[in-house]
Amino acid sequence: MTTADIESQRAWLAGLEARHPWHSLVVDGHEWRWLDTARPGPAAVLLPGSVGDGAMFGRILLSLGRRARLVAVTYPALSEPQALAAGLAAVMDHLRLPRATVAGSSFAAYWAQFFALAHPQRVHALIIGNGFTDGADLAANPLFDRAHVESTPAAALHAEWLARVRATPPSPLQALQEIMLAERQQPDNLRARFLGVVKASACPPLPLAPAAVTVLDCDDDPLIPPAARARLRARYPGARHVCLPRGGHYPHLLNPEEYERLLETAMQ
């Protein structure tokens, strides 16, 4: 990774945040933060995965966000899906959003299901993006070994992940992830999210119409194995199933055009 890569991503983030400044709310002692495009009409709430904050959706905010209200959320160091669901409801109350399309990525795709379970009347549509059913789906991956995550202090786990990111081939995604981990995401936040992944149990059936649910995955996702993708789709047999040929684990960054089309369709 070059200094130019890092500086380019820093400049991109600065431009994003100049256009859409951060807002915050403390809920039960935990700070929630978000970027809001503040456009009129229906809204979508965007929830990032384990690595990064709401700015991970920056490409979508700067494109679809020109004509639609998008709220990209950074959630606090909580691992329990019920607590995260309650916090998101409080944020939506604060924003006076009675209803929204809720789009989660990875870990947030998991806990967003619990938001829909507790608050179905607030969910216009649910997008479960690059998600999983429970911790067993990822248990074979050493990155998601439950014993290791539970026994490793937050600072050490954070340092491990930063080292992994720095060891990957240079790319804009790698530079963005390094900035997120090195400068923006606290160790306790990262560890809480990974605890949420490894301890995850399947969400009960949702009180949503099947057509209101979209299950999104990518053929080239390096983290969610094909069997886990198939298992999640099978839990929502009546949902819209979308498989993108490219997008990795971050289609909102690596295939933003297709992600934007999918999100805009769900918001209708």
C-alpha positions as CSV (number, residue, x, y, z in Angstrom):
1,M,0.0,0.0,0.0
2,T,1.3,3.4,-0.9
3,T,1.0,6.7,0.9
4,A,-0.8,8.0,-2.2
5,D,-3.5,5.3,-1.8
6,I,-4.1,6.3,1.8
7,E,-4.1,10.0,1.0
8,S,-6.5,9.5,-1.9
9,Q,-9.0,7.7,0.4
10,R,-8.6,10.3,3.1
11,A,-9.4,13.0,0.6
12,W,-12.4,11.0,-0.7
13,L,-13.7,10.6,2.9
14,A,-13.2,14.3,3.6
15,G,-15.2,15.2,0.6
16,L,-18.0,12.8,1.6
17,E,-18.1,14.2,5.1
18,A,-18.1,17.8,3.9
19,R,-21.1,17.1,1.8
20,H,-22.9,15.0,4.5
21,P,-21.6,15.8,8.0
22,W,-21.8,13.4,10.9
23,H,-24.7,13.5,13.4
24,S,-24.9,11.6,16.7
25,L,-27.2,10.4,19.5
26,V,-26.5,8.7,22.8
27,V,-28.8,5.7,23.4
28,D,-28.5,4.0,26.8
29,G,-25.0,5.3,27.2
30,H,-23.8,4.3,23.7
31,E,-23.1,6.7,20.9
32,W,-24.7,6.2,17.5
33,R,-23.5,8.2,14.5
34,W,-24.8,8.7,11.0
35,L,-24.4,10.5,7.7
36,D,-27.8,11.7,6.2
37,T,-28.3,12.8,2.7
38,A,-31.5,14.5,3.9
39,R,-33.4,14.3,0.6
40,P,-37.2,14.3,0.7
41,G,-39.2,11.1,0.3
42,P,-38.8,7.5,1.4
43,A,-35.6,6.7,3.3
44,A,-33.1,3.8,3.5
45,V,-31.0,3.0,6.5
46,L,-27.6,1.6,5.6
47,L,-25.7,-0.6,8.2
48,P,-22.0,-1.6,7.7
49,G,-20.4,-4.9,8.6
50,S,-17.7,-5.6,11.2
51,V,-15.0,-3.4,9.7
52,G,-15.7,0.3,9.2
53,D,-18.3,2.9,9.8
54,G,-21.2,4.4,7.9
55,A,-18.9,6.0,5.4
56,M,-18.3,2.5,3.9
57,F,-21.5,3.3,2.0
58,G,-20.0,6.6,0.7
59,R,-20.2,5.7,-3.0
60,I,-23.9,5.1,-2.7
61,L,-24.4,8.2,-0.6
62,L,-22.7,10.3,-3.3
63,S,-24.7,8.7,-6.2
64,L,-28.2,7.5,-5.1
65,G,-28.0,10.0,-2.2
66,R,-28.4,12.9,-4.6
67,R,-32.0,11.9,-5.2
68,A,-33.0,9.7,-2.2
69,R,-32.7,10.0,1.5
70,L,-30.0,7.6,2.7
71,V,-28.9,7.3,6.4
72,A,-25.6,5.5,6.8
73,V,-25.2,4.4,10.4
74,T,-22.2,3.7,12.6
75,Y,-23.4,1.6,15.5
76,P,-21.6,1.3,18.9
77,A,-19.7,-1.5,20.6
78,L,-22.6,-3.9,21.2
79,S,-22.7,-7.5,20.2
80,E,-26.3,-8.5,21.1
81,P,-28.6,-8.1,18.1
82,Q,-31.6,-7.2,20.3
83,A,-29.6,-4.3,21.9
84,L,-28.6,-3.1,18.4
85,A,-32.2,-3.3,17.2
86,A,-33.4,-1.2,20.1
87,G,-30.7,1.4,19.5
88,L,-31.5,1.7,15.8
89,A,-35.2,2.2,16.7
90,A,-34.2,5.1,19.0
91,V,-32.2,6.6,16.2
92,M,-35.1,6.3,13.8
93,D,-37.3,8.0,16.4
94,H,-34.8,10.8,16.7
95,L,-34.8,11.2,12.9
96,R,-38.6,11.0,12.8
97,L,-38.4,8.1,10.5
98,P,-41.5,6.0,11.1
99,R,-40.5,3.5,8.3
100,A,-37.5,2.9,6.1
101,T,-35.8,0.3,3.9
102,V,-33.2,-1.3,6.1
103,A,-30.0,-2.6,4.3
104,G,-27.4,-4.5,6.4
105,S,-24.1,-5.8,5.3
106,S,-22.4,-8.8,6.8
107,F,-22.8,-8.7,10.7
108,A,-25.3,-5.9,10.3
109,A,-27.2,-8.1,7.8
110,Y,-27.5,-10.5,10.6
111,W,-28.7,-8.1,13.3
112,A,-31.0,-6.2,11.0
113,Q,-33.1,-9.3,10.9
114,F,-33.7,-8.8,14.6
115,F,-34.7,-5.2,14.0
116,A,-37.3,-6.4,11.5
117,L,-38.4,-9.0,14.1
118,A,-39.0,-6.5,16.8
119,H,-40.2,-3.6,14.6
120,P,-41.8,-5.0,11.5
121,Q,-44.0,-2.0,11.1
122,R,-40.9,0.2,10.7
123,V,-39.5,-1.9,7.8
124,H,-40.6,-1.0,4.3
125,A,-38.1,-3.5,2.9
126,L,-35.2,-5.5,4.4
127,I,-31.9,-6.2,2.4
128,I,-29.8,-9.0,3.9
129,G,-26.5,-8.4,2.2
130,N,-23.5,-10.7,2.3
131,G,-24.9,-12.2,5.5
132,F,-25.1,-15.5,7.4
133,T,-27.6,-17.4,9.4
134,D,-25.6,-18.0,12.6
135,G,-22.1,-18.4,13.8
136,A,-21.8,-21.9,12.5
137,D,-21.7,-20.6,8.9
138,L,-18.3,-19.1,9.5
139,A,-16.9,-21.3,12.2
140,A,-14.5,-23.1,9.8
141,N,-12.7,-19.8,9.0
142,P,-9.9,-19.2,11.5
143,L,-10.8,-15.5,11.4
144,F,-14.1,-16.4,13.1
145,D,-12.9,-18.9,15.6
146,R,-15.1,-18.3,18.6
147,A,-12.6,-19.3,21.2
148,H,-9.9,-17.0,19.7
149,V,-12.3,-14.0,19.5
150,E,-13.6,-14.5,23.0
151,S,-10.1,-14.9,24.6
152,T,-8.3,-12.2,22.7
153,P,-8.3,-8.6,24.2
154,A,-9.8,-5.9,22.0
155,A,-6.5,-4.2,21.3
156,A,-4.8,-7.4,20.2
157,L,-7.7,-8.4,18.0
158,H,-7.7,-5.0,16.4
159,A,-4.0,-5.2,15.8
160,E,-4.4,-8.6,14.2
161,W,-7.0,-7.3,11.8
162,L,-5.0,-4.2,10.9
163,A,-2.0,-6.4,10.1
164,R,-4.1,-8.7,7.9
165,V,-5.4,-5.7,6.0
166,R,-1.9,-4.3,5.5
167,A,-0.7,-7.6,4.2
168,T,-3.3,-7.8,1.4
169,P,-2.6,-6.6,-2.2
170,P,-2.9,-2.8,-2.6
171,S,-6.3,-1.5,-3.7
172,P,-8.7,1.3,-2.9
173,L,-10.6,-1.1,-0.6
174,Q,-7.5,-2.0,1.3
175,A,-6.6,1.6,1.8
176,L,-10.1,2.4,3.0
177,Q,-10.1,-0.5,5.4
178,E,-6.7,0.6,6.8
179,I,-8.0,4.1,7.5
180,M,-11.1,2.6,9.1
181,L,-9.1,0.4,11.4
182,A,-6.1,2.6,12.1
183,E,-7.9,5.9,12.5
184,R,-11.6,5.5,13.0
185,Q,-12.8,2.3,14.5
186,Q,-11.9,1.7,18.2
187,P,-10.7,-1.8,19.3
188,D,-13.7,-2.4,21.5
189,N,-16.1,-1.7,18.7
190,L,-14.4,-4.1,16.3
191,R,-14.3,-6.9,19.0
192,A,-17.9,-6.4,19.9
193,R,-18.9,-6.9,16.3
194,F,-16.8,-10.0,16.0
195,L,-18.3,-11.3,19.2
196,G,-21.7,-10.7,17.6
197,V,-20.7,-12.8,14.6
198,V,-19.2,-15.8,16.4
199,K,-22.0,-16.0,19.0
200,A,-24.8,-15.5,16.5
201,S,-27.9,-17.7,16.7
202,A,-30.5,-17.8,13.9
203,C,-33.2,-15.1,13.9
204,P,-36.7,-16.5,14.4
205,P,-39.1,-16.2,11.4
206,L,-39.8,-12.6,10.5
207,P,-43.3,-11.1,10.5
208,L,-42.7,-9.5,7.1
209,A,-44.2,-10.3,3.7
210,P,-41.6,-12.5,1.8
211,A,-41.6,-10.0,-1.0
212,A,-40.3,-7.3,1.4
213,V,-37.1,-9.2,1.9
214,T,-34.1,-9.3,-0.4
215,V,-31.2,-11.7,0.2
216,L,-28.1,-10.4,-1.6
217,D,-24.8,-12.4,-2.1
218,C,-21.8,-12.3,-4.4
219,D,-20.2,-15.2,-6.3
220,D,-16.7,-13.8,-5.4
221,D,-17.4,-13.2,-1.7
222,P,-14.2,-14.4,0.1
223,L,-15.8,-14.6,3.6
224,I,-19.2,-16.1,3.2
225,P,-18.8,-19.7,1.7
226,P,-21.3,-21.0,-0.9
227,A,-23.0,-23.3,1.6
228,A,-23.6,-20.5,4.0
229,R,-25.1,-18.4,1.2
230,A,-27.4,-21.3,0.2
231,R,-28.5,-21.8,3.8
232,L,-29.4,-18.2,4.2
233,R,-31.4,-18.2,1.0
234,A,-33.2,-21.3,2.1
235,R,-34.4,-19.5,5.3
236,Y,-36.2,-17.0,3.0
237,P,-37.7,-19.0,0.2
238,G,-40.2,-16.4,-0.9
239,A,-37.7,-13.5,-0.8
240,R,-36.0,-11.9,-3.7
241,H,-32.7,-13.6,-4.2
242,V,-30.0,-11.6,-5.9
243,C,-26.5,-13.0,-6.6
244,L,-24.0,-10.7,-8.2
245,P,-21.1,-12.1,-10.1
246,R,-18.8,-9.6,-8.6
247,G,-18.8,-7.4,-5.5
248,G,-16.8,-9.5,-3.0
249,H,-17.9,-8.9,0.5
250,Y,-18.5,-5.2,-0.2
251,P,-20.7,-4.8,-3.3
252,H,-21.7,-1.3,-2.1
253,L,-18.0,-0.5,-2.7
254,L,-16.9,-2.9,-5.4
255,N,-20.0,-3.0,-7.5
256,P,-21.9,0.2,-6.5
257,E,-23.9,0.4,-9.7
258,E,-25.6,-2.9,-9.2
259,Y,-26.0,-2.3,-5.4
260,E,-27.6,1.1,-6.1
261,R,-30.1,-0.4,-8.5
262,L,-31.0,-3.1,-6.0
263,L,-31.4,-0.6,-3.2
264,E,-33.5,1.8,-5.3
265,T,-35.8,-1.0,-6.4
266,A,-36.3,-2.1,-2.7
267,M,-37.1,1.5,-1.7
268,Q,-40.0,1.7,-4.2
